[in-house]
Amino acid sequence: MPEPLTPTRHFAFLLVDKFAMFSLAAAIDAVRSANRLLGHDSYSWTTVSVDGDAVTASNGLPLKVDYAVSDLGAVDILFVCAGLALEFPGKSKALAALRALGRKGAALGGLSVGAHILAEAGQLDGFRCTIHWENRAGFQEKFPEIECTGNVFEIDRKRYTCAGGTTSIDLMLEIIRTDHGANLANLVANQFQHERIRSATDRQRVGPERDLSAKSDKLRRIVETMADHLDEPLSAVQLAKGAGLSVRQVERLFLRHLSVTPGRYYMRLRLERARELLRQTNMPILDVAIATGFTSHSYFAQSYRLLFGRPPSEERRTTY
């Protein structure tokens, strides 16, 4: 029997309670489509849970898995699939299994919030990663020594992370491109009406707008600079100088494209980060204020209520 043209790759997906179903489906369907277009199975996959029992996704649908993670054989990459819950039944066993795999030199990945679980297991130390934008603030506060880029996906040696959702497709397309070339990756993307394959340098959303790519390149760079300096906000002069513009030119740029002044936009970015920290962490409210560039607790509370219609303390009491 002739040898296959390319080696078969086998992936495993560790599902935890309230995992993101769409992220999992996007990843699996990308390699399924690659198999169909190749005409043979270059990729296969297995689903596992902590104890081998079915796992309920964040949309409420239960999914039966193939094995318990302890019974898993050799795989090329094990991806952790997480979603709304960072605490889940059997978490200590999951972390222990990830540590054991890491000691063996296994390749590990995280879809959506899976990067947080990998970090808790100590498997992202010294690696570059990414995570869903909504969880990045909490991640950076808990793991300040880990480089979390905010890009749509990251591949750093044996660590594969993505922001979930459609970025699961981009991550898998990059793996397919590496294995079989750009032509097959493009054909798979076309199957899903995925008009543009994003690279690891593409950033996730950084502001209230869904996408700034169609707007001014200088505007996009200024917003990204703002997002990278929320704890110690830059002055209008510093932002303008970094973009090679005058303060007045920056003001006109924001008013033309976003109908808001740079100062108000910057304030909203900081307060959105504060809301993420309040929802995702147990940081004291004063620490949240300091982490988002406020030196006065009262000014922070006043600004927060003005934007979101509730005080920070009420946000903390809300369950999402």
GUSEKOL-567925 format. One record per residue (C-alpha): x, y, z; residue number from 1. Coordinates in steps of 0.25 Angstrom, whole numbers. Example, Ala and Ser with C-alpha at 12.3 -4.5 7.8 and 13.67 -1.06 7.14 Angstrom:
{{49 -18 31} 1}
{{55 -4 29} 2}
***
This chain:
{{0 0 0} 1}
{{6 14 -4} 2}
{{10 23 7} 3}
{{0 35 9} 4}
{{6 48 3} 5}
{{5 55 16} 6}
{{6 50 30} 7}
{{-8 49 38} 8}
{{-10 59 49} 9}
{{-18 55 61} 10}
{{-24 66 70} 11}
{{-31 65 83} 12}
{{-41 75 89} 13}
{{-43 75 104} 14}
{{-57 81 107} 15}
{{-60 87 120} 16}
{{-73 91 126} 17}
{{-80 103 118} 18}
{{-69 102 107} 19}
{{-72 110 94} 20}
{{-79 101 84} 21}
{{-76 110 72} 22}
{{-61 111 75} 23}
{{-61 95 75} 24}
{{-69 94 63} 25}
{{-61 104 55} 26}
{{-48 97 58} 27}
{{-53 83 55} 28}
{{-61 87 42} 29}
{{-48 94 36} 30}
{{-40 81 37} 31}
{{-52 73 32} 32}
{{-53 81 20} 33}
{{-38 80 18} 34}
{{-40 65 18} 35}
{{-51 65 8} 36}
{{-44 74 -2} 37}
{{-31 66 -1} 38}
{{-39 53 -4} 39}
{{-33 46 8} 40}
{{-33 47 24} 41}
{{-20 56 27} 42}
{{-27 60 40} 43}
{{-34 53 51} 44}
{{-40 57 64} 45}
{{-44 52 78} 46}
{{-53 59 88} 47}
{{-49 57 103} 48}
{{-54 62 117} 49}
{{-49 61 130} 50}
{{-56 48 134} 51}
{{-61 44 121} 52}
{{-75 48 123} 53}
{{-83 57 114} 54}
{{-81 72 115} 55}
{{-91 84 114} 56}
{{-87 95 105} 57}
{{-90 110 108} 58}
{{-102 109 99} 59}
{{-108 98 108} 60}
{{-106 86 98} 61}
{{-99 74 104} 62}
{{-88 67 96} 63}
{{-84 53 98} 64}
{{-69 51 97} 65}
{{-60 39 93} 66}
{{-51 38 105} 67}
{{-47 43 119} 68}
{{-34 51 117} 69}
{{-26 41 126} 70}
{{-29 31 115} 71}
{{-25 39 103} 72}
{{-14 33 95} 73}
{{-3 41 87} 74}
{{-8 53 79} 75}
{{-2 64 71} 76}
{{-9 75 79} 77}
{{-18 76 90} 78}
{{-27 88 90} 79}
{{-34 93 103} 80}
{{-48 97 99} 81}
{{-54 107 110} 82}
{{-64 118 110} 83}
{{-72 125 120} 84}
{{-67 118 133} 85}
{{-53 118 138} 86}
{{-57 109 150} 87}
{{-63 96 146} 88}
{{-65 82 152} 89}
{{-52 74 151} 90}
{{-43 86 149} 91}
{{-32 81 158} 92}
{{-32 68 150} 93}
{{-31 76 137} 94}
{{-20 84 141} 95}
{{-12 72 146} 96}
{{-14 65 133} 97}
{{-9 78 125} 98}
{{3 79 134} 99}
{{6 64 132} 100}
{{5 66 117} 101}
{{14 78 117} 102}
{{25 71 125} 103}
{{24 61 113} 104}
{{27 72 103} 105}
{{13 71 97} 106}
{{7 82 88} 107}
{{-4 89 95} 108}
{{-15 99 90} 109}
{{-26 108 95} 110}
{{-39 112 88} 111}
{{-46 124 93} 112}
{{-43 125 108} 113}
{{-35 112 107} 114}
{{-23 120 109} 115}
{{-27 123 123} 116}
{{-27 109 127} 117}
{{-14 106 120} 118}
{{-8 118 128} 119}
{{-14 113 141} 120}
{{-7 99 138} 121}
{{6 107 136} 122}
{{7 103 121} 123}
{{8 117 116} 124}
{{20 121 124} 125}
{{30 127 114} 126}
{{20 126 102} 127}
{{13 136 95} 128}
{{-2 135 94} 129}
{{-16 141 92} 130}
{{-30 140 98} 131}
{{-43 146 95} 132}
{{-43 161 96} 133}
{{-54 161 107} 134}
{{-45 152 116} 135}
{{-31 159 113} 136}
{{-32 169 124} 137}
{{-34 158 134} 138}
{{-24 150 128} 139}
{{-13 161 128} 140}
{{-16 164 143} 141}
{{-15 150 147} 142}
{{-3 146 139} 143}
{{5 159 136} 144}
{{17 151 133} 145}
{{11 144 121} 146}
{{11 152 108} 147}
{{-4 152 103} 148}
{{-4 160 90} 149}
{{-19 162 87} 150}
{{-17 157 73} 151}
{{-27 147 66} 152}
{{-18 135 68} 153}
{{-4 132 73} 154}
{{6 120 70} 155}
{{18 120 78} 156}
{{26 107 77} 157}
{{17 96 83} 158}
{{6 106 88} 159}
{{-6 109 79} 160}
{{-16 119 84} 161}
{{-28 127 78} 162}
{{-39 137 82} 163}
{{-50 127 79} 164}
{{-62 129 69} 165}
{{-57 130 55} 166}
{{-43 131 59} 167}
{{-43 116 62} 168}
{{-44 115 47} 169}
{{-32 125 45} 170}
{{-24 117 54} 171}
{{-27 103 47} 172}
{{-25 110 33} 173}
{{-11 114 38} 174}
{{-8 99 42} 175}
{{-14 94 29} 176}
{{-6 104 21} 177}
{{7 100 28} 178}
{{4 85 25} 179}
{{-2 86 11} 180}
{{1 100 5} 181}
{{-7 113 3} 182}
{{-16 107 -8} 183}
{{-23 97 1} 184}
{{-24 107 12} 185}
{{-31 117 3} 186}
{{-40 106 -3} 187}
{{-45 102 11} 188}
{{-47 117 15} 189}
{{-56 118 2} 190}
{{-64 106 7} 191}
{{-68 115 19} 192}
{{-70 128 12} 193}
{{-58 133 20} 194}
{{-54 144 11} 195}
{{-41 148 17} 196}
{{-31 138 24} 197}
{{-26 146 36} 198}
{{-11 145 40} 199}
{{-6 144 54} 200}
{{-3 159 53} 201}
{{-17 163 52} 202}
{{-23 169 64} 203}
{{-36 166 71} 204}
{{-46 178 74} 205}
{{-40 189 82} 206}
{{-51 198 84} 207}
{{-66 200 83} 208}
{{-66 198 68} 209}
{{-66 184 62} 210}
{{-55 187 52} 211}
{{-46 199 49} 212}
{{-39 193 37} 213}
{{-47 200 27} 214}
{{-44 214 34} 215}
{{-31 222 34} 216}
{{-19 214 37} 217}
{{-14 225 46} 218}
{{-27 225 54} 219}
{{-26 210 56} 220}
{{-11 212 61} 221}
{{-15 222 71} 222}
{{-27 214 76} 223}
{{-17 202 78} 224}
{{-8 211 85} 225}
{{-19 216 94} 226}
{{-23 201 97} 227}
{{-8 198 101} 228}
{{-8 209 111} 229}
{{-20 208 119} 230}
{{-14 208 133} 231}
{{-5 220 130} 232}
{{-13 228 120} 233}
{{-5 236 110} 234}
{{-7 251 108} 235}
{{-13 257 95} 236}
{{1 262 91} 237}
{{7 248 93} 238}
{{-3 241 85} 239}
{{-2 252 74} 240}
{{13 251 74} 241}
{{13 236 73} 242}
{{4 237 60} 243}
{{12 248 54} 244}
{{0 258 55} 245}
{{-3 270 62} 246}
{{-13 270 73} 247}
{{-24 277 64} 248}
{{-22 267 53} 249}
{{-24 255 63} 250}
{{-37 262 68} 251}
{{-42 264 54} 252}
{{-39 249 50} 253}
{{-47 244 62} 254}
{{-59 254 59} 255}
{{-59 250 44} 256}
{{-58 235 46} 257}
{{-64 232 60} 258}
{{-72 245 63} 259}
{{-66 246 77} 260}
{{-54 254 82} 261}
{{-41 246 85} 262}
{{-42 249 100} 263}
{{-56 243 101} 264}
{{-52 231 93} 265}
{{-40 228 102} 266}
{{-49 229 114} 267}
{{-59 219 108} 268}
{{-47 209 106} 269}
{{-43 211 120} 270}
{{-57 209 126} 271}
{{-59 197 117} 272}
{{-46 191 122} 273}
{{-51 194 136} 274}
{{-64 187 134} 275}
{{-57 174 129} 276}
{{-48 174 141} 277}
{{-60 176 150} 278}
{{-67 164 143} 279}
{{-55 155 142} 280}
{{-47 157 155} 281}
{{-48 159 170} 282}
{{-40 171 169} 283}
{{-44 182 179} 284}
{{-51 194 172} 285}
{{-40 203 176} 286}
{{-30 194 169} 287}
{{-39 193 157} 288}
{{-39 209 157} 289}
{{-24 209 158} 290}
{{-22 199 147} 291}
{{-30 207 137} 292}
{{-23 220 140} 293}
{{-32 227 150} 294}
{{-25 233 163} 295}
{{-39 236 169} 296}
{{-49 226 174} 297}
{{-60 236 173} 298}
{{-57 241 159} 299}
{{-56 226 155} 300}
{{-70 223 161} 301}
{{-76 236 155} 302}
{{-70 233 141} 303}
{{-74 219 141} 304}
{{-89 222 145} 305}
{{-89 232 134} 306}
{{-85 222 123} 307}
{{-92 210 128} 308}
{{-104 215 137} 309}
{{-99 207 149} 310}
{{-88 209 159} 311}
{{-76 199 159} 312}
{{-81 192 172} 313}
{{-94 188 165} 314}
{{-86 183 153} 315}
{{-79 174 163} 316}
{{-91 168 169} 317}
{{-97 164 155} 318}
{{-95 150 150} 319}
{{-92 148 135} 320}
***
